[in-house]
């Protein structure tokens, strides 16, 4: 098994409270998810994330094949950080940390750090650079553009 790491960083024009308000609402996940993933939440959602929250959804991450994905919010420290981990889904391991850091001049640094591993290693390690890496890049590029549209760019 190979443990992969994906890091993304973005600076936006917002307050810490505005960022937390948006990102800690599980309902906004659909807003920053590419439409072609056909993202559908299958559980009732609270207003804010909290440690112990389970979210079940259907998504089509590769080749249009529907996958049920269950994540648990394992940590939440308003307004600075939360972490979600896959409990059931397409990855062997998925650990996604979301950080919010206040900067000078009315800016916030958003940082995502994802550690993930694929099932069926070592076979899946061969398709990782061909399918998974480009797909994750597309998803996080979409997120970046949508977040810039919502908050404005801070760089």
PEHU-V797296 format. One record per run of one state. SS is the DSSP state (H for helix, E for strand, - for the rest). FROM is the first residue (numbers start at 1). TO is the last residue. If there is no record, write none. Layout:
ss: <SS:SS>
from: <FROM:FROM>
to: <TO:TO>
This chain:
ss: <-:E:-:H:-:H:-:H:-:E:-:E:-:E:-:E:-:E:-:E:-:H:-:E:->
from: <1:4:14:16:24:26:30:35:38:40:42:54:60:67:78:81:89:91:104:107:119:123:152:153:154>
to: <3:13:15:23:25:29:34:37:39:41:53:59:66:77:80:88:90:103:106:118:122:151:152:153:155>
